[in-house]
Amino acid sequence: MRRRKGNVTKGVLIALLLVFTLFPAYWMVASSFDAQASSGGQSLLPKEFTLDNYRFVLSEGGFGTFLRNSVIVAFFTVVVSGTVALLASVAVARFKFKFRTTILILILTVQMVPLEALVIPLFVQVRDLQMLNTLLGLVVVYLAFSLPFAIWMLRGFVAAVPVELEEAAYLDGASWWRMFRSVLLPLVAPGLVATSVFSFIVAWNEFIFAMTLLGGATENYTVAIGLKQFFGVNSNDWGSVMAASTIITIPVMIFFIIVQRKLSGGLVAGAVKG
């Protein structure tokens, strides 16, 4: 009897937690299809179904351009950070050289610095490099954020791969590149996926640095700062805000669905190996 009551209590708590977690997402999607949302009259169930909010966001709102910019920034951030972090982690985990421990400590220390403290220094550096108001400058900054975490996490995966496997590949006549592609890369793939997800989230959702570095180039806005144009001084277009927020969420959901299996394995393995 007590066990049954305990199960009922757990079920109720889980249901409440799910409602608390999923209700904002439901409200966002429902309001995006509600014709009265723009005037602040949205309800739990849309009284008048419409796609006008999406049409306005993608046409007059220019959100298609913002989506393209975000995809470009996220793609290059994920690819470059994953490639550089993987090669750097192999170097740190496999080769012995001077100041290796110092480099690892510096990588860990960088992650402890609040991002807000880096706004002005990075702004000055990007300006001096003449990359202000460009997507390239934003990618460079995002790489600076994502690489320390990626290198530190992938180092654990590379170090956990037995050296004997690499030596066996060499004995079979494989070159370093063949060993790396056929032996090392498949074993560290879960960690690479986990770090890629982190890099993607940084590039897709970040607002402060995107607004600081792209504030003077509206055509290069990403979705995070493009959303602010639907907020007015005295009133907000909630229908457009919710439609744009739904559009922003869809690519993230698709990305997570694609990599969810390797992501869970990578995070668990990273927690054990790190």
MIDO-696773 format. One record per residue: x, y, z negated of N, C-alpha, C in turn. Coordinates in steps of 0.2 Angstrom, whole numbers, plus 5000, padded with zeros to 4 digits. Layout:
# residues N
XYZXYZXYZ...
END
This chain:
# residues 274
500449945000500050005000500450065000500950064996501450124996501850135002502050075005502350085012501950115017501250095017500750115022500650195021500650215014500550285013501150325016501750295014502350325017502450335024502150275028502150285035501750335037501150345034500650395036500950465035501250475029501550535028502150555033502550505035503050515040502750535047502150495048501850515055501550585055501250605049500950675049501550725050502050715046502650755046502950765053503050705057503350705063502850735068502150725067501650765072501750835071501750855065501850935063502450965066503050925066503650945069503550955076503250905079503250905087502750965089502250975085501851035087502151095086502551105081502951165079503451175085503751115087504251125092504051135099503451105101503251105108502751155109502451185104501951235105502151295109502751325107503051385111503151365118503351305120503451285127502751285130502251255127501551255130501251325131501351365126501151435126501451465132502051455133502451495139502151465146502051405147501751375153501051395154500651385149499951405149499851475151500251525148500151595149500351615156500851575159501151595165500551575171500051535169499551525174498951565172498951605167498351635165498351705168497751725171497651785175497651845170497451825164497351885159497951895154498451855156499051855152499451925152499451955158499752015160499452075155498852065154498452125150498452105142498852045140498852035133498251995131497851965136497251925134497251855135497851825134497951755135497651715130497451655131497151605126497551545126497351495122497651435122497551395128496951395131496851375138496651425143497051435148496951485153496151485155495851545155495151545157495151555164495651585167495651595175496351575177496351515180496951495183497251535189497851555189498151595195498851575196499151585202499851585203500151655205499751705204499951775205500551795201500651765195501251785191501851755194501851695197502451665200502551705207502051725210502151755217502451825215502251855210502551925209503251915207503351865202504051865200504551845205504351805210504851775215504851825221504351865222504351915228504551985225504152025222504252085220504752095214504752045210505252035204505952025206506051995212506651975215507051925211506651875208506851825204507251775208507051765214507451715218508151735219508351795219509051825220509351805213509051815208509351805201509451735200509051685203509151615202509751595206509751625212510351605216511051625213511051685210511651705206511751665200511251645197511351595191511651525193511351505199511551435201512351445203512551495207513251505209513651505203513551545198513951555192513951495188513351455187513351395183513751345187513751335193514051285197514851295197515051355198515751365198516051355190515651375186515851375179515951295177515451255178515451185177516051145180516051165187516551125191517251145189517451205188518151235187518251215180517851225175518051205168518051135167517651095170517751025170518450995173518551025178519251005182519851025177519851085176520451115172520451075165519951075162519951045155520150965155519950935160520150865161520850855162521150895166521850895168522250915161522050965158522350995152522350945147521750905146521650855140522150795141522250775148522750725149523450745148523550805149524250835148524350835140523850855136523950865129523950795126523550755128523450685125524050635127524350645133524750595135525550615135525650675136526350705137526550735130527150725129527450755123527950815125527750875123528150935124528150985119528551035119528651075114527951125113527851135107527251175105526551145107526551075107525951045109525451055103525651045097525251055091525051125091525451175092525351245092524751265097524851235103524351245108523651215106523651155103522951135100522651175095523151205090522851245085522551315088522951335093522651395096522051385100521951325103521351315106520751305101520851275095520351275090520251345087520751385086520651445083520251495088520251485094519951525099519151515098518951455096518251435096517951475089518351495085518151525078518051595079518251625084518151695085517451715088517051755084516451775086516451805093515951785098515951815104515851885105515451915100515351985100515952025099516451995096517052035094517552035101517351995106517751995112517452035118516852065116516452105122516952155125517152205120517552265123518252235126518652195122519252175126519152145132518652095133518552065139518252115145517852155143517652215147518252245150518652265146519252305148519652265153519752205151520152155156519852145162519252135162518852125169518852185173518852245170518852305173519552315176520052305173520752315175520852265181520552205181520652155186520152175192519852235192519352255197518852195199518552165194518052115195517452135191517352195189516752215186516152225191515652205188514952205192515052145198515452095197515452045202515351975198515151925202514951855199515651825197516151835201516851805200517051825193516951895191517151915184516851885179516151865180515751835175515951765174516151725180516351655180516951655176517451705177518051695173517951705166517551745164517351755156517051695154516551665157516251605155516751545155517251545159517751495159518151505152518351565150518651575144518251545138517651545138517251525133517151445133517151415138516951345139517551305139518151325141518751285141519051265135519051305130519351285123518951225120518251225120517851175118517951105122517951115129518051065134518651025133519251065132519851035131519950995125519651025120519750995113519350925113518750925116518350865116518550815120518750835126519050785131519750755129520050795125520750765122520550705118520050705114519850645110519750585115519350595120519150535125519850515128520250555130520850535134521250495129521350515123521850485118521550415116520850405116520550345114520650295120520850305126520950255131521650225130521650155129522250125128522750135134523450155132523950165137524050105141523950045138524049985141523649975148523050005148522650005154523050045160523250095158523650135163524250105165524650075161525250035162525049975167524549945165524349885170524149905177523849965177523749995184524350005188524850035184525450045187525849985190525749935186526049865187525749835193525149855194524749825200524949865207525349915206525549955212525150025213524750035208524350095209524750165207524650215211524950275210524550315204524850365202524550405196523850425198523750455204523150475206522650415207522850355209522350305209522250275202522650275198522550255191522050305188522150375189521750425186521050415189520950405195520250395198519950335196520250275196519950215195519950185188520350215184520450185177520250245172520550295172520450355167519850385167519650415174519050455175518450415173518350355175517650315173517650315165518150305161518150295154518050365150518250415153518050485150517450515153517150485158516550515161516050545156515850505151515350525146515550595143516150595141516450655138516450715143516550705149516550755154515850775155515350735155514650755156514450795150514650775144514450815138514750885138515350895140515650965141515351005147515150965152514851005157514251035155513850995151513151025149513351085145513851085140513951145136514151205141514551185146514751245151514151265155513651225156513051245160512651285156512551265149512151305145512451375144513051385143513451445142513251485148513351465154513351505161512551515162512151475160511451485162511051535157511151535151510751565146511151625143511751635144512151695141511851765143511851805139511551875140511951935139512351935133512751995131513252005136513651965138514251975143513951985150513451945152513151955158512852035159512552055154512252125154512852175154513352155150513952205150514352215156514452155159514852155165514552165172513852155172513452165178512952215178513052255172512552315171512452355177512952365181512952415186512852385193512652325193512552285200511952245199511352275200510652245200510652185204510952185210510952135215511252065212511752075207512152015205511851995198511252015196510951995190510851925190510951895184510751825183510051815180509851755179509151755176509051785169509551775165509551795158509451875158509751915162509651985162509152005167508951965172508451985176507751985173507651945167507051935164506852005160507352045159507252105155506852155159506852145165506452195169505752195169505452145166504752135165504552165158504952185154504852225148504852295149504252325148504252395148504352435142504352505143504452545137503852545132503252545135502652555131502252485131502352445136501952385137502452335140502252265140502552215143502152175148502352155153502052115158502052035156501652015151501751945148501651895153501251905158501151855163501751835167502051895169502751885173503251865168503251885162503851855157503751785157503151755156503051685155503251645161503051675167503151645173503951635174504251695173504951695174505351645169505051645163505351605158505251525160504651515163504551445165505051425170505151475175505651455181506351445178506551485173507151475170507251415167506751385164506751325160506851265165506551265171506451205175507151175177507651215179508251195181508651155175508551185169508851155163508551085162507951085162507551015161507850965166507850985173508050945178508750915176509250965175509950945173509950895167509550915162509650865156509350795158508850795162508550725164509050685168509450725172509950685176510450655172510750695167511350675163511150655156510550635155510350625148510750565145510750505149511050445147511750455145512150485150512850495149512950545143512550595143512550645138512550615131512050575129511950545123512550505121512850465126513350425125514050465123514050515127514650565126514650595120514150615117514050655111514250605105513950545105514050495100514850475100515050465106515750445106516250495104516050555106516450615104516450625097515950615094515850625086516350575083516350515086516750465083517550475084517650485091518350495093518650565090518250615090518550675088518750675080
END
